[in-house]
Structures are given as C-alpha cells and as structure tokens.
Amino acid sequence: MYVPFYTPYLTGKELELVTDALTRTEIGGDGFYTKKVKSLFEAKYHIKHLIPMTSCTHALEMAMLLINLQPGDEVIMPSFTFPSTANAVVLRGGKPVFAEIEPDTLTIDPADLERKITAQTKAILPVHYGGIGAKMDRIMEIAVRNRLYVVEDAAQGVNASYRERYLGTWGDLGCFSFHSTKNFTAGEGGALVINPIHPDLVERAEIIAQKGTNRRQFLEGQVDKYSWVDHGSSYTPSDLLMALLYAQLTESETITAKRRAIHEYYQFHLQKYEDDGLFRMIRVPEDCRPNYHLFYLLFEDQTTRDRIKDSLKDEGVEAVIHYVPLHSSPMGLRLGYYEADLPVTEKISRILLRLPFSTGLTAAELEYVVTKIKKVLEKKECHKQLYR
Ligand SMILES: *Cc1c(COP(=O)(O)O)cnc(C)c1O
C-alpha cells in the first residue's frame, strides 16, 4: 500500500453543478454560482461582505491595496507561514516584520508581536495555522490600542472558529483559500471577507477585482458608462470554479466530520507514544473549534524527525515537513533577517512532521499509516526521551 500525503476529495456533486454552470450564459465572473457561494457564506457564516477571488494570494494582495499600504509601512506577521502572506506586503513596497509563534498552537505570539510595533507599523497579519485560531481577542485588543489594521490569513481557516467567532471575521479583512490542498476547494480560488465596520471598502474591492473599472455598477444600471476609475487587477474567478466550490461547501459538514474522524483516529492510536515522550501531537485549545485541516507531530530534534520521515517513506507512508521559515529563507535574509532572530520558529520548522491527511482517507489506509508509525517508532533507536 502507498498512502500519499494528500489527495483531493470530491463530494460527487461537482460534475453536475459544473455542467449546469456551463449551460448558463454567465461562465465569467459574478455568475449564478458566484452568487450562490456568496449567499451560502451569508446564511451559514453570517458573512455579509465576501468577495470571491482567484486565490487567497490575491485576497491578501487586495487587502494590502484596501488598507492603502505605502512603501516603508510595516506589517507584523509570523515567519512560520506561506510566502504569499509576506509577498502581499513586499509587492506594495512594505516591510514584513516577522514575529515568533507560540509553541502550543504555532500561531503568532501576541507578546512578541506587541514588542515589534513601531511608528511605521500599519497592520497585523495573523495566520490561523492548521485551522487553529490565533489568539484573536488579544490581537484585536493590541490593534485597537495601537490603531492598526488586522488582516487575517485564514487560508486554512474556513469553517473554524476561535471563541465562537469564525476565523476570517475577527479582523478588518480576512482571506480564505480554496486551493486544491485546502478543506473546501475550487481547484484554485479564494475569497476576501470585509468586516461590516468597513462598508466603504466593499465597492472599492469590487472595482479592484474588476480591473479598476466600475463594471459592476454599470451592470446594475447605476452608471451609464463603464470606465477606469481606480487601481485594479483581474481577481474574479470564473463561475465554473464557483460551481465546483459550491458543491463542496454544501457538503462542508460531511467533509468536516470525516476530517474530524481522521484527527481523532490519529489522536487515539498515537496517544500512548505521546505519553511515552516520543513526540507531541497537534493540540486543539479549548477556545478553538478547528476544521481539522492538518495533523502534525513534533519530535525532539531534526535528526529524529527526518529519520522517522524517511522510514515512513520506505514503508509507503508519505509524511511531510511544512513551512521553511520566511525570515531565514533566501528572501528573508535579503530583507535583513537572521536565522537566530526567531528561535522558536526555527526549532518548530525543523521538528514538525505532518501525517497523511485527505478527507477521503479510508479506514484501511488510516490503519496502515498508524501501523507503520508504530513500527517505525518501536525501532530501538527511537527510544530516547523525546519532545514534550
Ligand atoms: C494556502 C495558503 C495560502 C495561499 O493560498 P492560495 O489560495 O493558494 O493563494 C496563503 N497562506 C496560507 C497560510 C496558506 O495555507
């Protein structure tokens, strides 16, 4: 048997809805399924202003345009994230300022973030790693006190909440991903969530997404000419992609339940090894309701992590590492950071191993993975006191 780290999951409704989308005339942006996606987010998540986008990367770029990020402005974010989080800032001439993560949740450390605020700071960009919410109540309090914007990178956080509030709806702006590796997918896609305290940003976001034109107002008959009115780009997804996404979103509870079962299976069968000190598993804090985006183990050191990863590979189980910290990446070093700047982030990135996690994992595959993990762990050389 070979169990890949990840395979996309289809609910079975996709083909029918995409075919239906093809029979409608509006296969570009803002069509039938785009509207369905928007209404679903409003009904289920109480998100009034959601702009479907071509990716979360584009939603992050849009967010930086909407807050008018200027050259030299600083945005504080974790280094333990995907390059898109920082690129959105760099593309506008801004400076990403990297803060530490907390070792229990791997989300931004509010105390370190607060230390990094300067007169140039314009925004905070927390990342909800693995669908576990960053400490949004503290982050919002720090932001309000320092008059900073909060833009959530909720790429992995759709259908998850922190203190009973959905991820992506805490800050001024929130960014979702529907990439093929995420829980709910359009193949490629994303969305920008605009907090209702900023109704003025909705029209501007629609203009930016529509190549800097007032096409939407024109289509709705509000203006009689369609022209260039602001900065813009092409950020609107095709209705075919939104049909695919809609099929997935209508099954979001089934998808989440399946993922939760995988999480619980791993947790139950690996608990003994955590108790023996061989590794530490992902933890779900009491105030987080996750969407079970991923499952990781933290080992004592990189050598152990790499040995387990390679042994699992030999057994047909694809377990993978995650982010290479941005501050010590080639681009981070060019921006003037040093590896030693963020020791927790460096350490976590070297000891973290993600286990296979696909919504469609079968019972036989799960059992196979756990059997192989046990086999690999029970090899004598792993029996030292490991990470707690
Ligand atoms: C997936 C991901 C992105 C990028 O999402 P795309 O939709 O592929 O652009 C950005 N940030 C984080 C934390 C992600 O996990």
PDBQT file of the ligand as one rigid body, heavy atoms in Angstrom, charges set to zero:
ROOT
HETATM    1  C1  LIG A 401      -2.701  28.037   1.043  1.00  0.00    +0.000 C 
HETATM    2  C2  LIG A 401      -2.202  29.229   1.756  1.00  0.00    +0.000 A 
HETATM    3  C3  LIG A 401      -2.044  30.467   1.110  1.00  0.00    +0.000 A 
HETATM    4  C4  LIG A 401      -2.213  30.630  -0.366  1.00  0.00    +0.000 C 
HETATM    5  O1  LIG A 401      -3.479  30.298  -0.844  1.00  0.00    +0.000 OA
HETATM    6  P1  LIG A 401      -3.774  30.285  -2.422  1.00  0.00    +0.000 P 
HETATM    7  O2  LIG A 401      -5.260  30.215  -2.491  1.00  0.00    +0.000 OA
HETATM    8  O3  LIG A 401      -3.111  29.067  -2.971  1.00  0.00    +0.000 OA
HETATM    9  O4  LIG A 401      -3.233  31.514  -2.996  1.00  0.00    +0.000 OA
HETATM   10  C5  LIG A 401      -1.682  31.566   1.859  1.00  0.00    +0.000 A 
HETATM   11  N1  LIG A 401      -1.454  31.471   3.187  1.00  0.00    +0.000 NA
HETATM   12  C6  LIG A 401      -1.569  30.295   3.837  1.00  0.00    +0.000 A 
HETATM   13  C7  LIG A 401      -1.329  30.256   5.318  1.00  0.00    +0.000 C 
HETATM   14  C8  LIG A 401      -1.932  29.139   3.140  1.00  0.00    +0.000 A 
HETATM   15  O5  LIG A 401      -2.043  27.982   3.798  1.00  0.00    +0.000 OA
ENDROOT
TORSDOF 0
